[in-house]
Structures are given as structure tokens and as C-alpha cells.
């Protein structure tokens, strides 16, 4: 398959490129050329240097070329996606866009599928202050040009190697330090997430088969539990950490923010419940397969050991719990 990847050096984009190399696809990579790929991967792709926010520069890079499919992970202003779609109209058969379940109107109800209400979005917007509206605007920009040949992968919580949000890396580094570790909620709290590499495998396969439409692209609810995730982290790091489980109400009383200060975890029964309990039957019927949590944790740890802690995205909230705040809660749980 002749594949165009817009971006391709960070997180899901890098996972897409590495999976496409493994598949033997003919890959063209368009980005600013500022973030190098590993040599073995870089040698297997055709690099085109262009800042996609500059429509004329992107036009010059893409001029006269055709591809079977494009994968786009853009999270900024929808107009940037619209410009790319306009340039690729008639020259690409399939457009895969990594969107987000954030496009659904809040709160996202438990058990909801792709028919749930979505936020307003403007495909021509030049701003990206609101992540949900920006992602929805991006979807509309793709749909406007590619219609039924557009694949909207509405990812949920994304983990795995190359993560530049910092959620799983923070837990790995915290457990690595050892000692008593504040563990939120109950160990059997079901999680719903996706390894970035599983998104890549699925999107490339869908492009090959010509699958279009919107899909909640994430694991089944309870693919792993919070306890299984943290136990695997202890195992792979070889840490002497002791997990100290704190009920939801203790976390709330300490004014510790779920999702950011304690990444991945969410309290039960609140507005956030749907983020770990969405209907993903459509994506799994269309071939999505999610690897076990032990593989995601082990491979993320191996990546951190090989490449060091990543530079985190400046457009996302910082994650992680202040040690002093953690210690205060742990003291109360003695």
C-alpha cells in the first residue's frame, strides 16, 4: 500500500510508521523534519519536509503525488486538516484521521456508542483552544472532502511506547522509586484504554480494506483493571513498591485530581464514568484487537529505558502527583 503519513514521529504517529514499515508498505512521511526517527525506521520511509500549517509549503511537498491512503494525527486547528484534505482530494483513496472520544457531548454516558451526541465543530476554524471542538472540526473537515472514504478513529485513553502525554510513564517512574505508593480506588476498577500500536495496526488494516465511518477505537471495558496495571508496573520495574489503596472518597477529600494527578484512574459513578465504559463493539467487529496489559507496560518500560523520558506535549495538562501531597494522604492511611 502506498501510504502518506502526516507527522509520524511522535506517539500514535510513530506507531503508525513503525507498523507500516513492518507491513512493507511504501511510506511517505511529511513533517517539519525536527524529530528524527530511529535509523532503521527512517531508512524505510521517504521524508518530505514541510510545515503543514503553511498551506503553500504543503502544496509544494505533495504536488503531483498520489497515495492509496493517508493517516493523519493532527490535534490543532481544523483548518490545517481542511487544507490537507483539499490538497489530497482526488489523489488519495482513503483518509484515516485519529480523532478522540472527546468529540462526544459531556458527559459521555456509560455504554454509549458512536451515535451519542457530539459537540459543535467548525472545519474552517483556525483556533484549537477547545480540544473537543477542534477534534470535531477536524472530523468535519475530513468528511467534507472524503465522505464514506474517511475513517474517524475516536480513540479513548491511549497508552504504550512513545507516549508524550506522560500518563503511563509517570506511573512507571513513580513505582520505580519504590516505597508506599498511593493507589486510587479499588484494585478491580475496570479500565478502558488502547495501546497506540493497536490503533496503528487497526487503522492500516482498515485502510487496506477500505473501511470508513466513525469508530470508538479503544478496548472493551475491563480489558484490564487498575490493580492489574499497577501490578504489572511493579513487576517490570522490579520495584519494592507497596501499593496502598485509597477509596474514592479519600482521594476526593484530599483534593487530588483524577486523570491528571493520578493518571489513568477515574472515580466511579461520576460524570467521567463513560470514559471507562464505552460501547466499542463496532470497532472490534471491524477487526480491532487489543494486546494484553502486560505487553503494553513492559514495552513502554523498555522504551523509557532505551530512549529516556519523552518531552511532553505542551498543549496537554501536566500529569502526576506531588510527592508531598501523596505523603500526606499516605500518612492518614497508616
C-alpha positions in Angstrom: 0.0 0.0 0.0 1.2 3.5 -0.9 0.9 5.3 2.4 1.2 9.0 3.3 1.7 9.8 7.0 1.3 13.4 8.1 3.5 13.8 11.1 4.7 10.3 12.1 7.4 10.9 14.7 5.5 11.0 18.0 3.2 8.6 19.9 0.4 7.3 17.6 2.1 8.7 14.5 5.3 6.9 15.2 3.4 3.7 16.0 1.7 4.0 12.6 5.0 4.5 10.8 6.7 1.5 12.5 3.7 -0.8 11.8 3.7 0.3 8.2 7.4 -0.5 7.9 6.7 -3.9 9.4 3.9 -4.5 6.9 6.2 -3.5 4.0 4.1 -0.5 2.9 5.6 2.2 0.7 5.7 5.1 3.1 5.9 8.8 2.5 6.4 10.9 5.6 5.6 14.7 5.7 6.6 16.7 8.7 8.9 19.6 9.7 11.9 17.3 10.0 12.6 18.3 13.6 12.1 15.0 15.3 14.2 12.1 13.9 13.1 8.5 13.8 15.3 5.6 14.7 17.7 4.9 11.8 16.2 1.6 10.9 12.8 3.2 10.6 14.0 6.4 8.9 15.8 4.3 6.2 12.4 2.7 5.2 10.5 5.9 4.6 10.6 8.7 2.1 10.8 12.0 4.0 9.2 15.2 2.7 9.9 18.3 4.8 7.1 20.8 5.1 5.3 22.7 7.8 1.7 21.7 7.3 0.4 24.9 8.9 1.8 26.6 5.7 -0.6 25.5 3.0 1.7 26.6 0.2 4.6 24.6 1.6 2.4 21.6 2.0 1.2 22.0 -1.6 4.7 22.1 -2.9 5.6 18.9 -1.0 2.6 17.0 -2.2 2.4 18.3 -5.7 2.0 15.7 -8.4 1.9 12.7 -6.0 -0.8 10.1 -5.3 -1.2 7.6 -2.5 -3.7 4.8 -1.6 -4.2 6.1 1.9 -3.2 8.8 4.4 -3.1 8.7 8.2 -3.4 12.0 10.0 -3.0 12.5 13.8 -3.3 16.3 13.8 -4.8 17.8 17.0 -4.7 21.5 16.3 -6.8 23.9 14.3 -9.3 22.2 12.0 -8.4 24.4 9.0 -5.0 22.7 8.8 -6.7 19.4 8.3 -9.1 21.0 5.8 -6.1 22.4 3.8 -4.5 19.0 3.6 -7.8 17.3 2.6 -8.3 19.9 -0.2 -4.8 19.3 -1.5 -5.2 15.5 -1.4 -8.7 15.4 -2.9 -8.7 13.0 -5.9 -5.1 11.9 -5.1 -5.8 9.7 -2.1 -8.3 6.9 -1.9 -8.7 6.7 1.9 -8.3 9.2 4.7 -7.7 7.9 8.2 -8.0 10.5 11.0 -7.0 9.9 14.6 -9.8 11.6 16.4 -11.0 11.3 20.0 -14.0 10.3 22.1 -13.7 13.8 23.4 -15.9 14.8 20.4 -18.9 13.5 22.3 -21.0 15.9 24.3 -20.2 15.9 28.0 -20.8 13.9 30.0 -20.2 10.9 27.7 -22.8 8.4 29.1 -21.8 4.9 30.1 -22.4 2.3 27.4 -22.7 4.9 24.6 -21.8 4.1 21.1 -20.9 6.2 18.0 -24.5 7.5 17.8 -24.0 9.6 21.0 -24.4 13.4 20.6 -21.2 15.2 19.6 -20.0 18.8 20.2 -20.2 21.5 17.7 -17.2 21.8 15.4 -16.1 24.2 12.6 -14.0 22.6 9.8 -12.7 26.0 8.9 -11.7 27.2 12.3 -8.2 28.5 12.8 -8.2 28.0 16.6 -7.7 25.0 18.8 -8.4 26.3 22.3 -11.1 23.7 22.9 -9.7 20.2 22.3 -13.1 18.6 21.7 -14.3 21.2 19.3 -11.0 21.1 17.4 -11.2 17.3 17.0 -14.8 17.5 15.9 -13.9 20.3 13.4 -11.1 18.0 12.1 -13.6 15.2 11.6 -15.9 17.5 9.7 -13.0 18.7 7.5 -12.2 15.1 6.6 -15.8 14.1 6.0 -16.4 17.2 3.8 -13.8 16.0 1.3 -13.6 12.2 1.7 -17.1 11.3 2.8 -17.5 7.5 3.0 -13.8 7.1 2.3 -13.0 8.7 5.7 -12.1 6.7 8.8 -12.6 8.5 12.1 -10.8 6.6 14.8 -12.2 8.0 18.0 -9.5 6.9 20.4 -10.0 6.9 24.1 -7.2 6.7 26.7 -4.1 5.9 24.7 -1.1 4.3 26.3 2.0 2.5 25.2 5.5 3.2 23.9 6.2 6.8 22.6 3.6 8.3 24.9 4.2 12.0 25.1 1.3 12.8 27.4 3.0 11.2 30.3 0.4 9.0 32.0 1.9 5.6 31.9 5.5 7.0 32.0 4.6 8.8 35.3 3.3 5.6 36.9 6.3 3.7 35.8 8.7 6.3 37.3 6.7 6.6 40.4 6.7 2.9 41.1 10.3 2.7 40.2 11.1 5.0 43.1 9.6 2.4 45.4 8.2 2.8 48.9 4.5 3.2 49.7 2.6 4.2 46.6 -0.9 5.8 46.7 -3.1 3.6 44.6 -6.6 5.1 43.9 -9.9 3.5 44.2 -10.2 -0.3 44.2 -7.9 -2.8 42.5 -10.6 -4.4 40.4 -11.7 -1.0 38.9 -12.2 -1.8 35.2 -10.2 0.3 32.7 -10.8 1.0 29.1 -7.8 2.1 27.0 -5.8 1.4 23.8 -2.2 0.8 23.1 -1.1 3.2 20.3 0.3 0.3 18.3 -3.1 -1.4 18.3 -4.6 1.8 16.8 -1.9 1.7 14.2 -2.5 -2.0 13.3 -6.2 -1.4 13.0 -6.1 1.8 11.0 -3.7 0.4 8.5 -5.7 -2.7 8.1 -8.9 -0.7 7.7 -7.2 1.5 5.1 -6.2 -1.6 3.1 -9.8 -2.9 3.3 -11.4 0.5 2.6 -13.3 0.7 5.9 -14.9 4.1 6.5 -17.0 5.6 9.2 -16.7 6.7 12.9 -15.5 4.1 15.4 -14.8 4.2 19.2 -11.3 2.9 18.9 -10.5 1.5 22.4 -10.5 -1.7 24.3 -13.6 -3.4 25.8 -14.4 -2.1 29.3 -12.4 -4.1 31.8 -9.7 -5.1 29.3 -7.5 -4.6 32.4 -8.1 -3.3 35.9 -6.3 -0.6 37.8 -4.8 -3.3 40.1 -3.5 -5.4 37.1 -2.0 -2.3 35.6 -0.1 -1.3 38.7 0.9 -4.9 39.5 2.5 -5.2 36.0 4.3 -1.9 36.6 5.8 -3.3 39.8 6.8 -6.5 38.0 8.5 -4.9 35.0 10.3 -2.2 37.1 11.5 -4.7 39.7 10.4 -2.2 42.3 9.9 -2.9 46.0 6.8 -0.6 45.9 3.9 -1.3 48.2 0.5 -0.3 46.8 -1.6 1.5 49.4 -5.2 1.5 48.1 -7.3 4.5 49.0 -11.1 4.7 48.5 -12.5 7.2 46.0 -13.8 9.4 48.8 -10.3 9.7 50.4 -8.9 10.8 47.1 -11.7 13.4 46.7 -11.2 14.7 50.3 -7.5 15.2 49.6 -8.5 17.3 46.5 -6.4 15.0 44.3 -7.5 15.3 40.7 -8.3 12.0 38.9 -6.9 11.6 35.4 -4.2 14.2 35.8 -2.7 14.0 39.3 -3.4 10.3 39.3 -3.3 9.4 35.6 -5.5 6.7 34.0 -7.7 6.4 37.1 -11.2 7.8 37.4 -13.7 7.7 40.3 -16.7 5.5 39.9 -20.3 6.8 39.5 -19.4 10.3 38.4 -19.6 12.2 35.1 -16.4 10.6 33.9 -17.8 7.0 34.2 -18.3 6.6 30.4 -14.6 7.1 29.7 -14.0 3.6 31.0 -17.3 2.2 29.9 -18.0 3.0 26.2 -19.5 0.7 23.6 -16.7 -0.4 21.3 -18.5 -3.3 19.5 -18.3 -1.6 16.1 -14.5 -1.3 16.1 -14.0 -4.8 17.4 -16.4 -6.2 14.8 -14.3 -4.3 12.2 -11.1 -6.1 13.3 -9.7 -4.1 16.3 -7.6 -6.4 18.6 -6.1 -5.1 21.8 -2.9 -6.6 23.3 -2.6 -7.6 26.9 -1.7 -5.0 29.6 1.5 -6.8 30.4 2.8 -6.2 26.9 1.8 -2.5 26.9 3.5 -2.0 30.3 6.7 -4.0 29.5 7.2 -2.3 26.1 6.6 1.2 27.5 9.2 0.5 30.2 11.7 -0.9 27.7 11.2 2.3 25.6 11.8 4.5 28.6 15.0 2.6 29.4 16.2 2.9 25.8 15.3 6.5 24.9 14.7 8.2 28.2 11.7 10.3 29.4 10.0 12.0 26.5 9.4 15.7 26.0 5.7 16.0 26.9 3.2 17.9 24.8 2.8 21.5 25.9 -0.9 21.6 24.8 -2.0 18.9 27.3 -2.4 19.2 31.1 0.6 18.1 33.1 0.2 14.8 34.9 1.5 13.4 38.2 1.0 13.7 41.9 3.3 16.0 44.0 5.2 13.7 46.5 4.3 15.9 49.4 0.6 15.6 48.7 0.9 11.9 48.2 2.8 11.5 51.5 0.1 13.5 53.4 -2.6 11.1 52.2 -0.4 8.0 52.9 0.2 9.2 56.4 -3.5 9.3 57.0 -3.8 5.7 55.7 -1.2 4.3 58.1 
